Amino acid sequence: PCGFTHVSPHRFRALKKSIADRRFNSSRRDMALQVIRSNHLTSGQVKQILALFDFESTKLDVAKAAYHHVCDPENYFIVYDVFRFDSSVNYLSSYVSGP
């Protein structure tokens, strides 16, 4: 759907490690957003990135940004699994559904 090939598994492991190696949550968030803006990811890859975060609000911010950069938006529902609260799932679901 996005017309681009998603990141290869080898490259994705390196990108994910770069994010995980950041010491602070804010640094991981910034790195994740940079990775997301610069690459085309699958919904499964986004889910793996979100799993690197502890805070629900950070996961939600990154998930919102990532939605516009996935090659398979029809599979984005799998991202919901990383959230602990139904309110977060409902918010993200409304966001990806549009206005």
C-alpha positions, -999 to 999 in steps of 0.1 A, spaced: 0 0 0 27 26 7 46 16 -24 79 11 -6 97 -20 7 97 -22 45 130 -24 64 148 -57 61 149 -79 93 187 -74 96 185 -36 93 155 -36 117 174 -54 144 201 -28 142 176 1 143 158 -15 173 191 -20 191 199 17 186 166 26 202 169 1 230 205 13 238 193 48 247 195 53 284 165 75 290 129 71 279 129 105 262 160 96 242 145 62 232 113 81 221 132 106 200 153 79 184 122 58 177 105 88 160 136 94 139 136 58 128 99 59 120 101 91 100 131 78 80 119 42 72 89 22 60 80 -3 87 55 -31 90 29 -31 118 48 -59 134 80 -39 135 61 -10 151 48 -34 177 83 -45 185 95 -8 188 66 0 211 75 -29 234 107 -10 242 88 16 262 74 13 297 51 43 297 17 40 281 17 77 270 50 73 252 38 41 234 7 60 223 27 90 210 50 67 190 22 46 177 3 76 164 34 88 146 42 54 132 8 48 117 15 72 89 47 53 80 36 17 79 34 -4 47 5 -25 60 -20 -2 77 -46 -29 74 -27 -49 100 -22 -20 124 -46 -36 149 -18 -59 161 -1 -29 176 -29 -27 201 -15 -57 219 13 -37 235 -12 -14 255 -23 -22 290 -53 0 291 -84 -2 269 -86 36 269 -52 37 250 -65 11 225 -97 30 220 -78 63 215 -54 48 190 -83 30 172 -101 63 169 -70 81 157 -63 56 129 -99 55 118 -97 92 110 -121 121 118 
